[in-house]
Amino acid sequence: MSIRPVLPTDHAALLKLWQRTPGICIRPEDAYAPFCRYLSRNPGLSLLVEDQGQLAACLLAGHDGRRGYLQHLVVDAPWRGRGLARQLLDQVLARLAEQGVNKAHVFVLREGPDALAFWQGQPGWAEREDIQVFSTRSV
Ligand SMILES: CC(C)(COP(=O)(O)OP(=O)(O)OC[C@H]1O[C@@H](n2cnc3c(N)ncnc32)[C@H](O)[C@@H]1OP(=O)(O)O)[C@@H](O)C(=O)NCCC(=O)NCCS
């Protein structure tokens, strides 16, 4: 099992993983060109786990110079419950901290089957009750 930064050439395998994972929404920004733009804006921050050449897990991460933002945390079903999500989180947060970013946010869909329970149980993370998120409407 090894953890390494996500590369543009990982796009096809990642997209397949996201598409088959309940609770993960595919957006126009998950297409190849915006995916590559995101990686080059945030070098070395998005990570994946490989097990004997097979994609097992991933986490996309970026920052705006002030806060980190995490997206698409997925551990493929056969590899769940082995601490991979925790390892990815720890490594991504350490990499953000190396760049002076000491706080991160994740937006979690309420209807995701695993997501809310997972995040509610993570030490060092707190659900925000003082913030309501507003977003521009999709075009
Ligand atoms: C949520 C998900 C990433 C967890 O991955 P995982 O590798 O199985 O998680 P880990 O083994 O690292 O678990 C870390 C801790 O979280 C807990 N945990 C894991 N999944 C959980 C769940 N669904 N509900 C509650 N707690 C959970 C584990 O018990 C463990 O706690 P412990 O350290 O006290 O034992 C995985 O189930 C998944 O990919 N789900 C589908 C996609 C998804 O919903 N992603 C989140 C998008 S925001």
PDBQT file of the ligand as one rigid body, heavy atoms in Angstrom, charges set to zero:
ROOT
HETATM    1  C1  LIG A 201     -16.200   7.633   4.597  1.00  0.00    +0.000 C 
HETATM    2  C2  LIG A 201     -15.005   6.814   4.076  1.00  0.00    +0.000 C 
HETATM    3  C3  LIG A 201     -14.061   7.755   3.304  1.00  0.00    +0.000 C 
HETATM    4  C4  LIG A 201     -14.262   6.176   5.270  1.00  0.00    +0.000 C 
HETATM    5  O1  LIG A 201     -13.106   5.505   4.777  1.00  0.00    +0.000 OA
HETATM    6  P1  LIG A 201     -12.331   4.387   5.662  1.00  0.00    +0.000 P 
HETATM    7  O2  LIG A 201     -10.979   4.211   5.078  1.00  0.00    +0.000 OA
HETATM    8  O3  LIG A 201     -13.174   3.190   5.788  1.00  0.00    +0.000 OA
HETATM    9  O4  LIG A 201     -12.204   5.108   7.066  1.00  0.00    +0.000 OA
HETATM   10  P2  LIG A 201     -11.068   4.792   8.166  1.00  0.00    +0.000 P 
HETATM   11  O5  LIG A 201     -10.854   3.300   8.184  1.00  0.00    +0.000 OA
HETATM   12  O6  LIG A 201      -9.880   5.649   7.943  1.00  0.00    +0.000 OA
HETATM   13  O7  LIG A 201     -11.797   5.221   9.488  1.00  0.00    +0.000 OA
HETATM   14  C5  LIG A 201     -11.313   6.240  10.334  1.00  0.00    +0.000 C 
HETATM   15  C6  LIG A 201     -12.243   6.346  11.505  1.00  0.00    +0.000 C 
HETATM   16  O8  LIG A 201     -13.545   6.727  11.051  1.00  0.00    +0.000 OA
HETATM   17  C7  LIG A 201     -14.514   5.750  11.443  1.00  0.00    +0.000 C 
HETATM   18  N1  LIG A 201     -15.437   5.549  10.336  1.00  0.00    +0.000 N 
HETATM   19  C8  LIG A 201     -15.151   5.117   9.086  1.00  0.00    +0.000 A 
HETATM   20  N2  LIG A 201     -16.259   5.083   8.323  1.00  0.00    +0.000 NA
HETATM   21  C9  LIG A 201     -17.266   5.495   9.122  1.00  0.00    +0.000 A 
HETATM   22  C10 LIG A 201     -18.654   5.677   8.906  1.00  0.00    +0.000 A 
HETATM   23  N3  LIG A 201     -19.241   5.431   7.739  1.00  0.00    +0.000 N 
HETATM   24  N4  LIG A 201     -19.388   6.118   9.955  1.00  0.00    +0.000 NA
HETATM   25  C11 LIG A 201     -18.825   6.383  11.145  1.00  0.00    +0.000 A 
HETATM   26  N5  LIG A 201     -17.499   6.241  11.413  1.00  0.00    +0.000 NA
HETATM   27  C12 LIG A 201     -16.748   5.802  10.395  1.00  0.00    +0.000 A 
HETATM   28  C13 LIG A 201     -13.727   4.491  11.710  1.00  0.00    +0.000 C 
HETATM   29  O9  LIG A 201     -14.370   3.662  12.638  1.00  0.00    +0.000 OA
HETATM   30  C14 LIG A 201     -12.435   5.041  12.259  1.00  0.00    +0.000 C 
HETATM   31  O10 LIG A 201     -12.607   5.397  13.619  1.00  0.00    +0.000 OA
HETATM   32  P3  LIG A 201     -11.544   4.911  14.734  1.00  0.00    +0.000 P 
HETATM   33  O11 LIG A 201     -10.223   5.501  14.289  1.00  0.00    +0.000 OA
HETATM   34  O12 LIG A 201     -12.081   5.494  15.976  1.00  0.00    +0.000 OA
HETATM   35  O13 LIG A 201     -11.550   3.427  14.623  1.00  0.00    +0.000 OA
HETATM   36  C15 LIG A 201     -15.489   5.659   3.139  1.00  0.00    +0.000 C 
HETATM   37  O14 LIG A 201     -16.507   4.930   3.793  1.00  0.00    +0.000 OA
HETATM   38  C16 LIG A 201     -16.042   6.129   1.815  1.00  0.00    +0.000 C 
HETATM   39  O15 LIG A 201     -15.282   6.325   0.856  1.00  0.00    +0.000 OA
HETATM   40  N6  LIG A 201     -17.380   6.362   1.732  1.00  0.00    +0.000 N 
HETATM   41  C17 LIG A 201     -18.022   6.762   0.483  1.00  0.00    +0.000 C 
HETATM   42  C18 LIG A 201     -17.607   8.160   0.037  1.00  0.00    +0.000 C 
HETATM   43  C19 LIG A 201     -17.898   9.230   1.073  1.00  0.00    +0.000 C 
HETATM   44  O16 LIG A 201     -18.980   9.327   1.613  1.00  0.00    +0.000 OA
HETATM   45  N7  LIG A 201     -16.890  10.101   1.273  1.00  0.00    +0.000 N 
HETATM   46  C20 LIG A 201     -16.995  11.266   2.114  1.00  0.00    +0.000 C 
HETATM   47  C21 LIG A 201     -17.262  12.431   1.238  1.00  0.00    +0.000 C 
HETATM   48  S1  LIG A 201     -17.306  13.936   2.162  1.00  0.00    +0.000 SA
ENDROOT
TORSDOF 0
